[in-house]
Amino acid sequence: MDSEFLKTYVAVADHGSMAAAARLLNITPAAVAQQIRTLEREIGTSLIARVGRTVSVTEAGARMLQRSRDLLRDIGELRAVANDESIAGELRLGACPTAMSGMLPDILALLVETFPHLKVFIQPGYSADLYRAVENAELDAAIVLQAPYVLPKTCDWQLLREEPLIVIAPENAASHDPHELLATQPLIRYDRNQWGGRLADEYLRMAQIVPHERFELNALHAIAVMVDRGLGVSLVPDWARPWPAGLRLLRLPVPIAFDSRRIGAVWSRSTIRLRLVRVFLQQARVAMQRQAINS
């Protein structure tokens, strides 16, 4: 639906004639009439009743008149924000390893498309280090795992993605129960020194599974490749794509309901670039919603 046609409809409704709307919009009365007819075809009902040279709003037209005004106002505000030169400068962001490849590119693609004057400095790092960098004002915001502690009042956090635990195993293990795989096959363990690895360790304890450990590392892509090569199975969060190409793996949900790994954005409430942070958060929400729909 063309927003300009909605604008024409509101002008006709407010001024009571197509000629008056045409003068206001600096177009011909014929163009006004054509736009109204096109809009009515798209809506599927009559919006304007014509009586000689005057017009009145139909019942259906009256129902959508205020909504049309609100929509036009929102579009105007969106254009103002998108074209505001003050949405510029440099935003300093951090990202944990899985977010760096699986979440941040989609967010940045949307961000620079909408705000091309914005520059972004990106610092990779582990979540614990990035929290400290945000608290110390070295970064404006970061995409991190949810902290296992209460944040200081100077910081805020917003959830962007939840990643349930899954068992990854070679394709030829399709007939096996996930718990059986964890109990009988060599385990490629996700590093327990990291927050995500601790979550997997808590699940194994809760399920009373004593695994046969083979390797332990903090590199999810490398773990996936090792599983593909037949070196064992692993219990990991279902992290964001892309995964390494060409792998033939099973992704099995764990049988017992358990906490998911939660990834979101942390930022300082006192940063001088809070407006840029809010723009980033808005685009991050949209990008993650699209990612969820397409996954």
N, C-alpha and C positions, 0 to 999 in steps of 0.2 A: 504494500500500500504506500502510495506516494504521500509524504507528509505535506507537500505543497497543496495537494488536493484537500487534505483535512483543513489546512489554513484557509483555503477558499470557502469551504463549507461553513466554517465558523464565522467568516466575514459576512457571508450571505445571511446567516442566521441572526447575527448581531445587528445588521444594517437594514434588514427587511426587504432588500431588493438586489437583483443581480447587477444592475447598473451601478449602484452605490459600492458594491463589493469590487466591481471592475475598476472604478476610479481609485479606490483605496489600494488595490494590488497592482495598478498600472498595467492592466491587461484588458482585452476587449470583453464585452458582455458575452459574445459567442464563446470565447475561451472559458469564461466562468461556467456557462451552461454545460459545455463539454466536460469540464472537470467534475462537475456535480454528477452528471450522468455516469461517468466512469466510476466514480466513488460508489454510487448507488449499486452499480453492477457488481462491484467487488464485495460490498456489504451484503447484498442480496435483498435489499428492501428500499423503499422510497424514503428519502430523508427530507425533501423539500416539496411542499405543495404549492403549485403555481396558480395564481388567480390574477389574470390580467398582467399588469406590470409589477405587481407585488407578489411576495412569497411569504409562506409561513412554514414553520417547522412541523413535521409530522410527529406522531407519538413516538415512533422509533427514533426519529432524529433528535427529539428532546431527551430521550434516554441516554444517547451517546454524546450529547453536546458538551457536558462538563468533563467527561472522560477525554474528549478530543482536546479541550483546552489544556487539561493536565498533561496530556501526551505531548502537545506542542511546546509547553513550557519545559518539560523534561528534555526534549530534543534540543531546545535552545540552550539549556544549561550544559548539556553534553558537548555541544559544539563549542561553547565558550571555554570549557575546560580543556578540550582537545587542542584548541588554537591559542591557549594562553601561553605566552612566551615565558611566564614565570615557572611553568613546568619544564624546567631545564636545569642545567648544572650537573653535578656528579653525585650519584648515589653509591654508597659503599656497602656492598653486600657480602655476606659469607654463605657458604653452602657445604653441608656434610657430603661425604663421598657419593652415596646413592642419589641424593637430590641433585648433585652436580650434573649427572647425565640423564636422570629419569624425570626430573621435574623442572629444573631451572631453564633448559632451552625453550620449552613451550611457554613458560612465563615471560621470558625475555623477548620471544618473537612477538607476542601480543603487546608487550610494553613498548618496544621501539616502533611498532607499527602505529600505535596510538599517540605516542609522545616521542617523535623522532629527534627532538633536541636534547633528550635526556641521555647522559653518559653514565655508564655503570662500571664501577671497579668491583671485581669479584675475587674473593679470597677463599680458597678451599681449606677445609680443616675438619677435625673431629668436633662433634657437637659440644662437648664440655669446653673446649678451647674457644669455640665461637661464642658461647654464652658469655664467657669472660671478656671477649673482645667487644661485645655489645655493651656490657655493663661498664666497661672502661672507656666508652665512647670512641673506640678505634673503628668500629663498624656502626652503620646506621641500623642495620637489620641483618638477620641471617635465617636461612632455612635449616632447621635442626630437628633432632629427635626431641620429643617432649622430655623435659628434665624430670628426674625422679626426686625432686625437691621443690619446695615453694620458692617462686621467683621473688627477688627483691621488689619493693613497691615502685622502683624507678623503671621497671621493665614490664612489658606485656607480651602475651603469646596468643597466637591464633591457629587453630587446627586447619590443615590443608588436606591431609591424606591419612587414611588408616590402612595398615598393612597386617592382615592376619597371618599367623604362623602357618607354614606349609612344610610338608616333607618333600624334598626333591630326590628323585631316584632315577636310575636308568630305565629306559622304555620297557625292557624285558621283565621288570618287576611289577607289571600291571596287576597281577592276581594277588599280590600280597597286601596285608593290612598295614597301614602306616606305622602302628606301634610295633608290629612284628619286625618291620624293616629297621626301625630304630634300635630294637633290642638285639637283633641277630647280625646285622650288617655293620661293617666298619663305619664309624661316624666321622665325618669331616665337620668338626665343630666350629660354629661361629664364635669368635673370640669372646670369652666371658669377661674380659676387661672392658668391653664396650657395652653400652646400654642395650643395644639390640641382642647381643650375645647373652646377656644376663636374662633377658626375657625367655630365650630358648632354654637356658639352663633351668629356670624356674619351672617350665613346663615339664621337662624330663623328671624333675624331682616330684612334682605333683602327680605325674602319671606313674611314678615308681619304676622308671626305666633306667637301668644301669647300662649305658652304652659301651661298646668296644671302640675306644677312641683311636683314630689313626692320625689325623692332623687337626690343628687348631689355628685359625687365621682370621683376620679382619679384612676380608676382600670377597664380597659376595659374587662378583663376576668370576673370580678365580675358583671359588667353591663350585659354581655351576659347571665350569669346564672340567674340574676334577671328577664330579659326579658323572658327567657324560663319558669320561674315560674309564669308568668302571672302578674307580678307587674307593667308592663307598656311597653313603647317603648323607643327607644333611637336613637339619631342622632350622629354617630361616624365615624371616618375614617375606611376604610376597611383594618384593620391591618393584618399583616402577620400571617399565620398559624404557629403553631397549635393553634386552639381555644379549649376551654374545650370540652371534648368528650361527646357525647350523647345528645347534644342540638338540639332541633327542632325549628329552627329559619328561618324567611324570611330575606333575605338581599336585600333590595330594593334600587336601585339607586335614587338619588334625581332628581326631574323633571327639575330643572333649572341648567344650566351649572354653575359650581362654582370652586373655587380654590381647589386643592388637598392638603392634608398634605404631606410634602416632607421630607424624611428622608435621611440622607447622613453621610459622614464622615468629621469631622473637625480635623485639625492637625496644629501643629506649624511648620512653615517653618524653624525655627532655631534649632529644636531638634537635638541632637547629634545622634539620631537613625533614621534619615530621610530615610536611605536606607531600614531599616526594615519597616518603615511606607509605603514606596512605594510598597514593596512586599505585605503588607497587603491590600493596595488599589487595587492592581492588582487582588488578589484573591477574594476580595470583589465584584469587578465588575463581575468576572466570576460566582461566586456563585449566585449573584442576577439575572444574565441573565438566569441561569439554573432554578432558582426558578420561574421566570416569564414564562418560557416555560412549566413548569410542573404544574402551578397553573390553 
